[in-house]
Amino acid sequence: MAEANYEIRIKGRLSDALLPAFEGMAVTTEPAETTVYGALTDQASVRELLAKLESLGLEVVEFRRLPEPGGDPDPAAPPSP
């Protein structure tokens, strides 16, 4: 697996004390949820981040791999007319 960008949406606002756990990733905070963006290099990195989220007791609302800029469209998407 090549490096890919991910978006992780977490329920609630992260405290300043938790922000260092996401070093190297962009974090945006809204009133009801926090979004973390960043590149993960392989499946081991994905599993490591999921384990970190669980150990911190954070509720993940969404964890998704972002499409490559200018990459192929989603193969599951219906063809355009």
PyMOL Python script that loads the backbone (N, CA, C, O; Angstrom):
from pymol import cmd

cmd.read_pdbstr("""\
ATOM      1  N   MET A   1       0.846  -1.174   0.000  1.00  0.00           N
ATOM      2  CA  MET A   1       0.000   0.000   0.000  1.00  0.00           C
ATOM      3  C   MET A   1       0.890   1.235   0.000  1.00  0.00           C
ATOM      4  O   MET A   1       1.823   1.335   0.797  1.00  0.00           O
ATOM      5  N   ALA A   2       0.606   2.155  -0.876  1.00  0.00           N
ATOM      6  CA  ALA A   2       1.350   3.409  -0.924  1.00  0.00           C
ATOM      7  C   ALA A   2       0.752   4.388   0.079  1.00  0.00           C
ATOM      8  O   ALA A   2      -0.372   4.209   0.550  1.00  0.00           O
ATOM      9  N   GLU A   3       1.509   5.412   0.392  1.00  0.00           N
ATOM     10  CA  GLU A   3       1.017   6.435   1.315  1.00  0.00           C
ATOM     11  C   GLU A   3      -0.288   7.014   0.776  1.00  0.00           C
ATOM     12  O   GLU A   3      -0.420   7.254  -0.424  1.00  0.00           O
ATOM     13  N   ALA A   4      -1.252   7.237   1.673  1.00  0.00           N
ATOM     14  CA  ALA A   4      -2.545   7.795   1.292  1.00  0.00           C
ATOM     15  C   ALA A   4      -3.004   8.758   2.385  1.00  0.00           C
ATOM     16  O   ALA A   4      -2.605   8.646   3.544  1.00  0.00           O
ATOM     17  N   ASN A   5      -3.843   9.698   1.989  1.00  0.00           N
ATOM     18  CA  ASN A   5      -4.399  10.661   2.939  1.00  0.00           C
ATOM     19  C   ASN A   5      -5.704  10.140   3.512  1.00  0.00           C
ATOM     20  O   ASN A   5      -6.511   9.525   2.814  1.00  0.00           O
ATOM     21  N   TYR A   6      -5.894  10.400   4.803  1.00  0.00           N
ATOM     22  CA  TYR A   6      -7.077   9.938   5.505  1.00  0.00           C
ATOM     23  C   TYR A   6      -7.745  11.095   6.225  1.00  0.00           C
ATOM     24  O   TYR A   6      -7.111  12.090   6.578  1.00  0.00           O
ATOM     25  N   GLU A   7      -9.062  10.932   6.433  1.00  0.00           N
ATOM     26  CA  GLU A   7      -9.852  11.866   7.229  1.00  0.00           C
ATOM     27  C   GLU A   7     -10.519  11.058   8.331  1.00  0.00           C
ATOM     28  O   GLU A   7     -11.200  10.068   8.062  1.00  0.00           O
ATOM     29  N   ILE A   8     -10.320  11.483   9.564  1.00  0.00           N
ATOM     30  CA  ILE A   8     -10.903  10.798  10.712  1.00  0.00           C
ATOM     31  C   ILE A   8     -11.768  11.806  11.447  1.00  0.00           C
ATOM     32  O   ILE A   8     -11.281  12.847  11.888  1.00  0.00           O
ATOM     33  N   ARG A   9     -13.059  11.494  11.578  1.00  0.00           N
ATOM     34  CA  ARG A   9     -13.987  12.376  12.285  1.00  0.00           C
ATOM     35  C   ARG A   9     -14.261  11.758  13.651  1.00  0.00           C
ATOM     36  O   ARG A   9     -14.648  10.594  13.757  1.00  0.00           O
ATOM     37  N   ILE A  10     -14.054  12.557  14.693  1.00  0.00           N
ATOM     38  CA  ILE A  10     -14.161  12.095  16.075  1.00  0.00           C
ATOM     39  C   ILE A  10     -15.270  12.872  16.760  1.00  0.00           C
ATOM     40  O   ILE A  10     -15.353  14.092  16.620  1.00  0.00           O
ATOM     41  N   LYS A  11     -16.121  12.178  17.499  1.00  0.00           N
ATOM     42  CA  LYS A  11     -17.215  12.831  18.210  1.00  0.00           C
ATOM     43  C   LYS A  11     -16.645  13.712  19.316  1.00  0.00           C
ATOM     44  O   LYS A  11     -15.786  13.285  20.087  1.00  0.00           O
ATOM     45  N   GLY A  12     -17.135  14.946  19.381  1.00  0.00           N
ATOM     46  CA  GLY A  12     -16.720  15.874  20.429  1.00  0.00           C
ATOM     47  C   GLY A  12     -15.464  16.652  20.063  1.00  0.00           C
ATOM     48  O   GLY A  12     -14.901  16.498  18.979  1.00  0.00           O
ATOM     49  N   ARG A  13     -15.052  17.480  20.990  1.00  0.00           N
ATOM     50  CA  ARG A  13     -13.855  18.313  20.811  1.00  0.00           C
ATOM     51  C   ARG A  13     -12.685  17.686  21.556  1.00  0.00           C
ATOM     52  O   ARG A  13     -12.820  17.269  22.707  1.00  0.00           O
ATOM     53  N   LEU A  14     -11.543  17.623  20.892  1.00  0.00           N
ATOM     54  CA  LEU A  14     -10.340  17.125  21.563  1.00  0.00           C
ATOM     55  C   LEU A  14      -9.784  18.213  22.470  1.00  0.00           C
ATOM     56  O   LEU A  14      -9.758  19.387  22.100  1.00  0.00           O
ATOM     57  N   SER A  15      -9.351  17.825  23.632  1.00  0.00           N
ATOM     58  CA  SER A  15      -8.711  18.778  24.530  1.00  0.00           C
ATOM     59  C   SER A  15      -7.300  19.062  24.030  1.00  0.00           C
ATOM     60  O   SER A  15      -6.735  18.281  23.264  1.00  0.00           O
ATOM     61  N   ASP A  16      -6.743  20.172  24.465  1.00  0.00           N
ATOM     62  CA  ASP A  16      -5.369  20.519  24.086  1.00  0.00           C
ATOM     63  C   ASP A  16      -4.381  19.438  24.524  1.00  0.00           C
ATOM     64  O   ASP A  16      -3.346  19.248  23.885  1.00  0.00           O
ATOM     65  N   ALA A  17      -4.692  18.738  25.596  1.00  0.00           N
ATOM     66  CA  ALA A  17      -3.800  17.687  26.096  1.00  0.00           C
ATOM     67  C   ALA A  17      -3.726  16.501  25.141  1.00  0.00           C
ATOM     68  O   ALA A  17      -2.728  15.780  25.139  1.00  0.00           O
ATOM     69  N   LEU A  18      -4.767  16.282  24.325  1.00  0.00           N
ATOM     70  CA  LEU A  18      -4.779  15.151  23.400  1.00  0.00           C
ATOM     71  C   LEU A  18      -4.157  15.472  22.043  1.00  0.00           C
ATOM     72  O   LEU A  18      -3.812  14.559  21.292  1.00  0.00           O
ATOM     73  N   LEU A  19      -4.010  16.740  21.722  1.00  0.00           N
ATOM     74  CA  LEU A  19      -3.503  17.122  20.405  1.00  0.00           C
ATOM     75  C   LEU A  19      -2.128  16.541  20.070  1.00  0.00           C
ATOM     76  O   LEU A  19      -1.907  16.172  18.917  1.00  0.00           O
ATOM     77  N   PRO A  20      -1.190  16.441  21.023  1.00  0.00           N
ATOM     78  CA  PRO A  20       0.114  15.841  20.684  1.00  0.00           C
ATOM     79  C   PRO A  20       0.023  14.393  20.193  1.00  0.00           C
ATOM     80  O   PRO A  20       0.946  13.907  19.540  1.00  0.00           O
ATOM     81  N   ALA A  21      -1.067  13.708  20.498  1.00  0.00           N
ATOM     82  CA  ALA A  21      -1.240  12.328  20.027  1.00  0.00           C
ATOM     83  C   ALA A  21      -1.391  12.273  18.511  1.00  0.00           C
ATOM     84  O   ALA A  21      -1.241  11.211  17.907  1.00  0.00           O
ATOM     85  N   PHE A  22      -1.690  13.423  17.895  1.00  0.00           N
ATOM     86  CA  PHE A  22      -1.895  13.478  16.449  1.00  0.00           C
ATOM     87  C   PHE A  22      -0.847  14.353  15.775  1.00  0.00           C
ATOM     88  O   PHE A  22      -1.124  15.026  14.782  1.00  0.00           O
ATOM     89  N   GLU A  23       0.348  14.333  16.325  1.00  0.00           N
ATOM     90  CA  GLU A  23       1.461  15.115  15.770  1.00  0.00           C
ATOM     91  C   GLU A  23       1.687  14.742  14.307  1.00  0.00           C
ATOM     92  O   GLU A  23       1.685  13.565  13.947  1.00  0.00           O
ATOM     93  N   GLY A  24       1.881  15.757  13.473  1.00  0.00           N
ATOM     94  CA  GLY A  24       2.092  15.540  12.050  1.00  0.00           C
ATOM     95  C   GLY A  24       0.812  15.491  11.251  1.00  0.00           C
ATOM     96  O   GLY A  24       0.849  15.369  10.026  1.00  0.00           O
ATOM     97  N   MET A  25      -0.330  15.585  11.930  1.00  0.00           N
ATOM     98  CA  MET A  25      -1.616  15.568  11.250  1.00  0.00           C
ATOM     99  C   MET A  25      -2.313  16.910  11.491  1.00  0.00           C
ATOM    100  O   MET A  25      -2.078  17.566  12.506  1.00  0.00           O
ATOM    101  N   ALA A  26      -3.160  17.303  10.563  1.00  0.00           N
ATOM    102  CA  ALA A  26      -3.933  18.536  10.719  1.00  0.00           C
ATOM    103  C   ALA A  26      -5.189  18.223  11.522  1.00  0.00           C
ATOM    104  O   ALA A  26      -5.865  17.227  11.265  1.00  0.00           O
ATOM    105  N   VAL A  27      -5.496  19.070  12.489  1.00  0.00           N
ATOM    106  CA  VAL A  27      -6.668  18.880  13.336  1.00  0.00           C
ATOM    107  C   VAL A  27      -7.538  20.122  13.256  1.00  0.00           C
ATOM    108  O   VAL A  27      -7.066  21.236  13.479  1.00  0.00           O
ATOM    109  N   THR A  28      -8.821  19.924  12.935  1.00  0.00           N
ATOM    110  CA  THR A  28      -9.778  21.027  12.966  1.00  0.00           C
ATOM    111  C   THR A  28     -10.860  20.660  13.963  1.00  0.00           C
ATOM    112  O   THR A  28     -11.288  19.508  14.045  1.00  0.00           O
ATOM    113  N   THR A  29     -11.293  21.650  14.714  1.00  0.00           N
ATOM    114  CA  THR A  29     -12.278  21.409  15.761  1.00  0.00           C
ATOM    115  C   THR A  29     -13.522  22.231  15.494  1.00  0.00           C
ATOM    116  O   THR A  29     -13.445  23.430  15.225  1.00  0.00           O
ATOM    117  N   GLU A  30     -14.659  21.579  15.571  1.00  0.00           N
ATOM    118  CA  GLU A  30     -15.960  22.226  15.462  1.00  0.00           C
ATOM    119  C   GLU A  30     -16.696  21.947  16.766  1.00  0.00           C
ATOM    120  O   GLU A  30     -16.236  21.143  17.576  1.00  0.00           O
ATOM    121  N   PRO A  31     -17.830  22.601  16.975  1.00  0.00           N
ATOM    122  CA  PRO A  31     -18.514  22.403  18.263  1.00  0.00           C
ATOM    123  C   PRO A  31     -18.838  20.944  18.594  1.00  0.00           C
ATOM    124  O   PRO A  31     -18.707  20.535  19.748  1.00  0.00           O
ATOM    125  N   ALA A  32     -19.251  20.168  17.617  1.00  0.00           N
ATOM    126  CA  ALA A  32     -19.697  18.808  17.926  1.00  0.00           C
ATOM    127  C   ALA A  32     -18.720  17.709  17.537  1.00  0.00           C
ATOM    128  O   ALA A  32     -18.910  16.554  17.917  1.00  0.00           O
ATOM    129  N   GLU A  33     -17.669  18.053  16.779  1.00  0.00           N
ATOM    130  CA  GLU A  33     -16.735  17.003  16.392  1.00  0.00           C
ATOM    131  C   GLU A  33     -15.382  17.578  16.000  1.00  0.00           C
ATOM    132  O   GLU A  33     -15.238  18.768  15.720  1.00  0.00           O
ATOM    133  N   THR A  34     -14.410  16.699  15.989  1.00  0.00           N
ATOM    134  CA  THR A  34     -13.037  17.049  15.608  1.00  0.00           C
ATOM    135  C   THR A  34     -12.683  16.236  14.372  1.00  0.00           C
ATOM    136  O   THR A  34     -13.021  15.055  14.283  1.00  0.00           O
ATOM    137  N   THR A  35     -12.005  16.862  13.426  1.00  0.00           N
ATOM    138  CA  THR A  35     -11.573  16.161  12.220  1.00  0.00           C
ATOM    139  C   THR A  35     -10.050  16.170  12.174  1.00  0.00           C
ATOM    140  O   THR A  35      -9.414  17.207  12.360  1.00  0.00           O
ATOM    141  N   VAL A  36      -9.484  15.005  11.925  1.00  0.00           N
ATOM    142  CA  VAL A  36      -8.041  14.841  11.819  1.00  0.00           C
ATOM    143  C   VAL A  36      -7.736  14.416  10.384  1.00  0.00           C
ATOM    144  O   VAL A  36      -8.331  13.470   9.869  1.00  0.00           O
ATOM    145  N   TYR A  37      -6.804  15.124   9.742  1.00  0.00           N
ATOM    146  CA  TYR A  37      -6.388  14.816   8.376  1.00  0.00           C
ATOM    147  C   TYR A  37      -4.903  14.485   8.389  1.00  0.00           C
ATOM    148  O   TYR A  37      -4.120  15.089   9.121  1.00  0.00           O
ATOM    149  N   GLY A  38      -4.535  13.512   7.563  1.00  0.00           N
ATOM    150  CA  GLY A  38      -3.116  13.254   7.443  1.00  0.00           C
ATOM    151  C   GLY A  38      -2.809  12.046   6.587  1.00  0.00           C
ATOM    152  O   GLY A  38      -3.697  11.276   6.219  1.00  0.00           O
ATOM    153  N   ALA A  39      -1.534  11.897   6.279  1.00  0.00           N
ATOM    154  CA  ALA A  39      -1.068  10.780   5.460  1.00  0.00           C
ATOM    155  C   ALA A  39      -0.655   9.621   6.360  1.00  0.00           C
ATOM    156  O   ALA A  39      -0.010   9.809   7.391  1.00  0.00           O
ATOM    157  N   LEU A  40      -1.038   8.434   5.946  1.00  0.00           N
ATOM    158  CA  LEU A  40      -0.610   7.206   6.606  1.00  0.00           C
ATOM    159  C   LEU A  40       0.105   6.373   5.552  1.00  0.00           C
ATOM    160  O   LEU A  40      -0.346   6.281   4.410  1.00  0.00           O
ATOM    161  N   THR A  41       1.215   5.771   5.940  1.00  0.00           N
ATOM    162  CA  THR A  41       2.089   5.128   4.963  1.00  0.00           C
ATOM    163  C   THR A  41       1.700   3.701   4.591  1.00  0.00           C
ATOM    164  O   THR A  41       1.997   3.253   3.484  1.00  0.00           O
ATOM    165  N   ASP A  42       1.039   2.977   5.500  1.00  0.00           N
ATOM    166  CA  ASP A  42       0.712   1.588   5.215  1.00  0.00           C
ATOM    167  C   ASP A  42      -0.377   1.100   6.164  1.00  0.00           C
ATOM    168  O   ASP A  42      -0.854   1.849   7.017  1.00  0.00           O
ATOM    169  N   GLN A  43      -0.766  -0.166   6.006  1.00  0.00           N
ATOM    170  CA  GLN A  43      -1.831  -0.725   6.846  1.00  0.00           C
ATOM    171  C   GLN A  43      -1.433  -0.746   8.318  1.00  0.00           C
ATOM    172  O   GLN A  43      -2.286  -0.584   9.190  1.00  0.00           O
ATOM    173  N   ALA A  44      -0.175  -0.939   8.596  1.00  0.00           N
ATOM    174  CA  ALA A  44       0.285  -0.925   9.989  1.00  0.00           C
ATOM    175  C   ALA A  44       0.041   0.453  10.607  1.00  0.00           C
ATOM    176  O   ALA A  44      -0.330   0.542  11.777  1.00  0.00           O
ATOM    177  N   SER A  45       0.242   1.523   9.845  1.00  0.00           N
ATOM    178  CA  SER A  45      -0.011   2.884  10.341  1.00  0.00           C
ATOM    179  C   SER A  45      -1.494   3.096  10.614  1.00  0.00           C
ATOM    180  O   SER A  45      -1.867   3.755  11.584  1.00  0.00           O
ATOM    181  N   VAL A  46      -2.337   2.532   9.750  1.00  0.00           N
ATOM    182  CA  VAL A  46      -3.792   2.637   9.944  1.00  0.00           C
ATOM    183  C   VAL A  46      -4.181   1.927  11.236  1.00  0.00           C
ATOM    184  O   VAL A  46      -4.917   2.482  12.053  1.00  0.00           O
ATOM    185  N   ARG A  47      -3.694   0.711  11.422  1.00  0.00           N
ATOM    186  CA  ARG A  47      -4.014  -0.053  12.641  1.00  0.00           C
ATOM    187  C   ARG A  47      -3.480   0.648  13.888  1.00  0.00           C
ATOM    188  O   ARG A  47      -4.143   0.668  14.925  1.00  0.00           O
ATOM    189  N   GLU A  48      -2.290   1.217  13.788  1.00  0.00           N
ATOM    190  CA  GLU A  48      -1.695   1.933  14.921  1.00  0.00           C
ATOM    191  C   GLU A  48      -2.558   3.140  15.316  1.00  0.00           C
ATOM    192  O   GLU A  48      -2.786   3.382  16.501  1.00  0.00           O
ATOM    193  N   LEU A  49      -3.032   3.889  14.326  1.00  0.00           N
ATOM    194  CA  LEU A  49      -3.873   5.046  14.621  1.00  0.00           C
ATOM    195  C   LEU A  49      -5.209   4.612  15.213  1.00  0.00           C
ATOM    196  O   LEU A  49      -5.697   5.242  16.151  1.00  0.00           O
ATOM    197  N   LEU A  50      -5.807   3.551  14.684  1.00  0.00           N
ATOM    198  CA  LEU A  50      -7.062   3.048  15.249  1.00  0.00           C
ATOM    199  C   LEU A  50      -6.871   2.606  16.707  1.00  0.00           C
ATOM    200  O   LEU A  50      -7.725   2.869  17.553  1.00  0.00           O
ATOM    201  N   ALA A  51      -5.764   1.945  16.992  1.00  0.00           N
ATOM    202  CA  ALA A  51      -5.471   1.515  18.363  1.00  0.00           C
ATOM    203  C   ALA A  51      -5.290   2.728  19.279  1.00  0.00           C
ATOM    204  O   ALA A  51      -5.737   2.718  20.426  1.00  0.00           O
ATOM    205  N   LYS A  52      -4.629   3.777  18.764  1.00  0.00           N
ATOM    206  CA  LYS A  52      -4.429   4.995  19.550  1.00  0.00           C
ATOM    207  C   LYS A  52      -5.774   5.649  19.873  1.00  0.00           C
ATOM    208  O   LYS A  52      -6.008   6.067  21.007  1.00  0.00           O
ATOM    209  N   LEU A  53      -6.655   5.735  18.875  1.00  0.00           N
ATOM    210  CA  LEU A  53      -7.978   6.316  19.086  1.00  0.00           C
ATOM    211  C   LEU A  53      -8.747   5.542  20.154  1.00  0.00           C
ATOM    212  O   LEU A  53      -9.394   6.133  21.018  1.00  0.00           O
ATOM    213  N   GLU A  54      -8.669   4.211  20.082  1.00  0.00           N
ATOM    214  CA  GLU A  54      -9.352   3.369  21.056  1.00  0.00           C
ATOM    215  C   GLU A  54      -8.758   3.552  22.452  1.00  0.00           C
ATOM    216  O   GLU A  54      -9.498   3.660  23.429  1.00  0.00           O
ATOM    217  N   SER A  55      -7.441   3.587  22.551  1.00  0.00           N
ATOM    218  CA  SER A  55      -6.805   3.719  23.866  1.00  0.00           C
ATOM    219  C   SER A  55      -7.107   5.064  24.518  1.00  0.00           C
ATOM    220  O   SER A  55      -7.111   5.182  25.743  1.00  0.00           O
ATOM    221  N   LEU A  56      -7.360   6.084  23.682  1.00  0.00           N
ATOM    222  CA  LEU A  56      -7.720   7.400  24.218  1.00  0.00           C
ATOM    223  C   LEU A  56      -9.209   7.499  24.550  1.00  0.00           C
ATOM    224  O   LEU A  56      -9.664   8.509  25.088  1.00  0.00           O
ATOM    225  N   GLY A  57      -9.960   6.454  24.230  1.00  0.00           N
ATOM    226  CA  GLY A  57     -11.387   6.444  24.519  1.00  0.00           C
ATOM    227  C   GLY A  57     -12.199   7.368  23.628  1.00  0.00           C
ATOM    228  O   GLY A  57     -13.254   7.857  24.031  1.00  0.00           O
ATOM    229  N   LEU A  58     -11.702   7.611  22.400  1.00  0.00           N
ATOM    230  CA  LEU A  58     -12.386   8.520  21.490  1.00  0.00           C
ATOM    231  C   LEU A  58     -13.383   7.755  20.626  1.00  0.00           C
ATOM    232  O   LEU A  58     -13.115   6.631  20.201  1.00  0.00           O
ATOM    233  N   GLU A  59     -14.525   8.367  20.373  1.00  0.00           N
ATOM    234  CA  GLU A  59     -15.556   7.750  19.534  1.00  0.00           C
ATOM    235  C   GLU A  59     -15.359   8.207  18.092  1.00  0.00           C
ATOM    236  O   GLU A  59     -15.505   9.390  17.782  1.00  0.00           O
ATOM    237  N   VAL A  60     -15.028   7.266  17.219  1.00  0.00           N
ATOM    238  CA  VAL A  60     -14.811   7.572  15.808  1.00  0.00           C
ATOM    239  C   VAL A  60     -16.155   7.559  15.093  1.00  0.00           C
ATOM    240  O   VAL A  60     -16.892   6.574  15.137  1.00  0.00           O
ATOM    241  N   VAL A  61     -16.458   8.674  14.432  1.00  0.00           N
ATOM    242  CA  VAL A  61     -17.686   8.798  13.662  1.00  0.00           C
ATOM    243  C   VAL A  61     -17.450   8.301  12.240  1.00  0.00           C
ATOM    244  O   VAL A  61     -18.311   7.645  11.653  1.00  0.00           O
ATOM    245  N   GLU A  62     -16.274   8.618  11.688  1.00  0.00           N
ATOM    246  CA  GLU A  62     -15.937   8.204  10.329  1.00  0.00           C
ATOM    247  C   GLU A  62     -14.421   8.117  10.186  1.00  0.00           C
ATOM    248  O   GLU A  62     -13.689   8.947  10.725  1.00  0.00           O
ATOM    249  N   PHE A  63     -13.963   7.119   9.466  1.00  0.00           N
ATOM    250  CA  PHE A  63     -12.538   6.931   9.177  1.00  0.00           C
ATOM    251  C   PHE A  63     -12.478   6.565   7.711  1.00  0.00           C
ATOM    252  O   PHE A  63     -12.891   5.470   7.328  1.00  0.00           O
ATOM    253  N   ARG A  64     -11.966   7.469   6.879  1.00  0.00           N
ATOM    254  CA  ARG A  64     -11.979   7.169   5.448  1.00  0.00           C
ATOM    255  C   ARG A  64     -10.711   7.599   4.752  1.00  0.00           C
ATOM    256  O   ARG A  64     -10.052   8.570   5.123  1.00  0.00           O
ATOM    257  N   ARG A  65     -10.395   6.827   3.717  1.00  0.00           N
ATOM    258  CA  ARG A  65      -9.261   7.150   2.856  1.00  0.00           C
ATOM    259  C   ARG A  65      -9.759   8.153   1.819  1.00  0.00           C
ATOM    260  O   ARG A  65     -10.793   7.941   1.186  1.00  0.00           O
ATOM    261  N   LEU A  66      -9.023   9.237   1.650  1.00  0.00           N
ATOM    262  CA  LEU A  66      -9.415  10.268   0.701  1.00  0.00           C
ATOM    263  C   LEU A  66      -8.936   9.900  -0.697  1.00  0.00           C
ATOM    264  O   LEU A  66      -7.875   9.294  -0.848  1.00  0.00           O
ATOM    265  N   PRO A  67      -9.713  10.262  -1.725  1.00  0.00           N
ATOM    266  CA  PRO A  67      -9.275   9.962  -3.091  1.00  0.00           C
ATOM    267  C   PRO A  67      -8.013  10.738  -3.446  1.00  0.00           C
ATOM    268  O   PRO A  67      -7.778  11.839  -2.948  1.00  0.00           O
ATOM    269  N   GLU A  68      -7.222  10.150  -4.304  1.00  0.00           N
ATOM    270  CA  GLU A  68      -6.003  10.802  -4.779  1.00  0.00           C
ATOM    271  C   GLU A  68      -6.397  12.003  -5.638  1.00  0.00           C
ATOM    272  O   GLU A  68      -7.322  11.889  -6.442  1.00  0.00           O
ATOM    273  N   PRO A  69      -5.737  13.139  -5.498  1.00  0.00           N
ATOM    274  CA  PRO A  69      -6.048  14.262  -6.369  1.00  0.00           C
ATOM    275  C   PRO A  69      -5.761  13.891  -7.824  1.00  0.00           C
ATOM    276  O   PRO A  69      -4.659  13.455  -8.158  1.00  0.00           O
ATOM    277  N   GLY A  70      -6.760  14.069  -8.679  1.00  0.00           N
ATOM    278  CA  GLY A  70      -6.591  13.746 -10.086  1.00  0.00           C
ATOM    279  C   GLY A  70      -6.500  12.262 -10.370  1.00  0.00           C
ATOM    280  O   GLY A  70      -6.162  11.857 -11.483  1.00  0.00           O
ATOM    281  N   GLY A  71      -6.806  11.434  -9.349  1.00  0.00           N
ATOM    282  CA  GLY A  71      -6.728   9.989  -9.536  1.00  0.00           C
ATOM    283  C   GLY A  71      -7.954   9.455 -10.254  1.00  0.00           C
ATOM    284  O   GLY A  71      -8.836  10.212 -10.658  1.00  0.00           O
ATOM    285  N   ASP A  72      -7.995   8.161 -10.404  1.00  0.00           N
ATOM    286  CA  ASP A  72      -9.121   7.516 -11.060  1.00  0.00           C
ATOM    287  C   ASP A  72     -10.387   7.725 -10.244  1.00  0.00           C
ATOM    288  O   ASP A  72     -10.334   7.770  -9.015  1.00  0.00           O
ATOM    289  N   PRO A  73     -11.528   7.853 -10.919  1.00  0.00           N
ATOM    290  CA  PRO A  73     -12.779   7.973 -10.187  1.00  0.00           C
ATOM    291  C   PRO A  73     -13.084   6.683  -9.441  1.00  0.00           C
ATOM    292  O   PRO A  73     -12.496   5.638  -9.721  1.00  0.00           O
ATOM    293  N   ASP A  74     -13.999   6.765  -8.500  1.00  0.00           N
ATOM    294  CA  ASP A  74     -14.409   5.620  -7.706  1.00  0.00           C
ATOM    295  C   ASP A  74     -14.942   4.525  -8.632  1.00  0.00           C
ATOM    296  O   ASP A  74     -15.906   4.762  -9.360  1.00  0.00           O
ATOM    297  N   PRO A  75     -14.337   3.326  -8.624  1.00  0.00           N
ATOM    298  CA  PRO A  75     -14.795   2.262  -9.515  1.00  0.00           C
ATOM    299  C   PRO A  75     -16.199   1.790  -9.182  1.00  0.00           C
ATOM    300  O   PRO A  75     -16.853   1.190 -10.034  1.00  0.00           O
ATOM    301  N   ALA A  76     -16.684   2.039  -7.976  1.00  0.00           N
ATOM    302  CA  ALA A  76     -18.023   1.623  -7.589  1.00  0.00           C
ATOM    303  C   ALA A  76     -19.085   2.630  -8.030  1.00  0.00           C
ATOM    304  O   ALA A  76     -20.281   2.341  -7.974  1.00  0.00           O
ATOM    305  N   ALA A  77     -18.652   3.802  -8.465  1.00  0.00           N
ATOM    306  CA  ALA A  77     -19.595   4.829  -8.884  1.00  0.00           C
ATOM    307  C   ALA A  77     -20.203   4.459 -10.230  1.00  0.00           C
ATOM    308  O   ALA A  77     -19.533   3.869 -11.078  1.00  0.00           O
ATOM    309  N   PRO A  78     -21.479   4.806 -10.427  1.00  0.00           N
ATOM    310  CA  PRO A  78     -22.101   4.508 -11.712  1.00  0.00           C
ATOM    311  C   PRO A  78     -21.457   5.338 -12.824  1.00  0.00           C
ATOM    312  O   PRO A  78     -21.005   6.457 -12.581  1.00  0.00           O
ATOM    313  N   PRO A  79     -21.415   4.798 -14.029  1.00  0.00           N
ATOM    314  CA  PRO A  79     -20.811   5.557 -15.136  1.00  0.00           C
ATOM    315  C   PRO A  79     -21.629   6.804 -15.444  1.00  0.00           C
ATOM    316  O   PRO A  79     -22.851   6.810 -15.298  1.00  0.00           O
ATOM    317  N   SER A  80     -20.951   7.847 -15.866  1.00  0.00           N
ATOM    318  CA  SER A  80     -21.676   9.061 -16.207  1.00  0.00           C
ATOM    319  C   SER A  80     -22.270   8.910 -17.608  1.00  0.00           C
ATOM    320  O   SER A  80     -21.690   8.237 -18.460  1.00  0.00           O
ATOM    321  N   PRO A  81     -23.430   9.539 -17.846  1.00  0.00           N
ATOM    322  CA  PRO A  81     -24.111   9.380 -19.150  1.00  0.00           C
ATOM    323  C   PRO A  81     -23.375  10.044 -20.277  1.00  0.00           C
ATOM    324  O   PRO A  81     -23.824   9.994 -21.422  1.00  0.00           O
TER     325      PRO A  81
END
""", "prot")
cmd.dss("prot")
cmd.show_as("cartoon", "prot")
cmd.util.cbc("prot")
cmd.orient("prot")
